[in-house]
Amino acid sequence: MMKNYQCKKCKTHLTNNTTPAVFNCPGGGHHQWTDLGEVGPTNYQCKKCATLVKSKSTPAAFNCPAGNHHQWTKL
């Protein structure tokens, strides 16, 4: 199953079927990946960090790169 992942440090968003490698984060040191949930047909955008994801349901809220929790809006 494909999932959305985002690094809290460098804001990189990607989809993958396993947790991505942690090495060589542009933000310094190791990536800090957050599993945002399963990839799906619906677009969601975070009001705080502007991350856009295609998700099966509302993505996970924790670990927004802009601080605290994501504030997802369904597009």
C-alpha positions in Angstrom: 0.0 0.0 0.0 1.4 3.4 -1.0 1.5 6.0 1.8 2.4 9.7 2.1 5.5 10.6 4.0 6.8 14.0 5.0 10.1 15.0 6.7 9.5 17.4 9.6 12.9 19.0 9.1 13.2 19.6 5.3 9.4 19.5 4.4 10.1 16.9 1.6 6.9 15.0 0.8 6.9 11.7 -1.1 4.8 8.6 -1.6 6.3 5.1 -1.0 5.2 1.7 0.1 7.8 1.6 2.9 9.3 4.2 5.3 11.9 6.1 3.3 15.6 6.1 4.2 16.6 8.6 6.9 20.1 9.5 5.7 21.3 12.9 4.2 18.4 15.2 5.1 18.9 18.7 3.5 17.7 20.1 6.8 20.7 18.6 8.5 21.4 15.1 9.9 18.7 12.5 9.4 15.2 12.9 8.0 12.3 12.7 10.5 9.6 11.0 8.5 5.9 11.2 9.4 3.5 8.7 8.0 0.6 11.0 6.8 -1.6 8.0 5.7 -2.6 6.1 2.7 -2.4 7.6 -0.8 -5.9 8.2 -2.4 -7.9 10.3 -4.8 -8.7 13.3 -2.6 -6.4 16.4 -2.4 -5.7 17.9 1.0 -3.5 21.0 1.7 -2.1 22.1 5.0 -3.0 25.7 5.8 0.2 26.2 7.8 3.0 24.6 5.7 1.2 24.5 2.3 2.0 20.7 1.8 -0.4 19.2 -0.7 -1.1 15.4 -0.6 -3.5 13.0 -2.3 -5.0 10.9 0.4 -7.7 8.3 1.0 -8.8 10.2 4.1 -7.8 13.2 6.2 -4.0 12.9 6.7 -2.3 12.7 10.1 -2.1 16.0 11.8 1.0 15.7 13.9 4.6 16.9 13.1 3.8 19.9 10.8 7.1 21.4 9.7 5.6 24.8 10.4 5.1 23.8 14.1 2.7 21.7 16.1 -0.1 20.1 14.0 -1.1 20.3 10.4 -4.4 22.1 9.6 -5.7 20.1 6.6 -8.2 21.5 4.2 -10.0 19.2 1.6 -9.7 20.7 -1.9 
